[in-house]
């Protein structure tokens, strides 16, 4: 489950870089949506361990 959190953190960092530096266009917003979906999935399944 730690790997899932690493992926989420990396996606958010890439999204912030893309948002601030205008890198990768619209695909960066798809990455943040994927990260949010992963967080919601993690919370729903009851695994709240970081």
N, C-alpha and C positions, 0 to 999 in steps of 0.2 A: 504494500500500500504506500510505502514511502516513495516508490518510483512514480506513482500517480501524482503525489504532491510536487515532486521535482519537475514533472512535465508541466503542471499547472503554473509553477513559478516561472519556468522558462518561457512559457507562452505569454504570460503577463509582461515579463521583461521585454520580450520581442515586440509585443503590442505597444508598450510605452515608447520604445525606440522608434517604431514605425509611426506612431501618432505624433511624436515630437519632431522627428527628423524627416517625415514624409517619405518613408522608405516602404516599398512593396505595395503601395497603392491600397486597393480595397481588400486584398487578401489578408491584411493584418487584422481587419475586423472579424473575419471568419475565425482566425486563431483565438481571439478573445471570447467569441461565442463558444468555441470548443472548450476553452478553459472553464467558462462558467458552467457549461453542461457537466463537465467532470466534477466540479465542486458540488453541484446539486446532487449528482449521482452518489457521490461519496457521503453526503449528509443523509440522503434517503436510506442508504443501505445500513446506516447506523455506525459506521466505522469513523469515529471522530478523532482517532489517534493520529497525531501529526508525525 
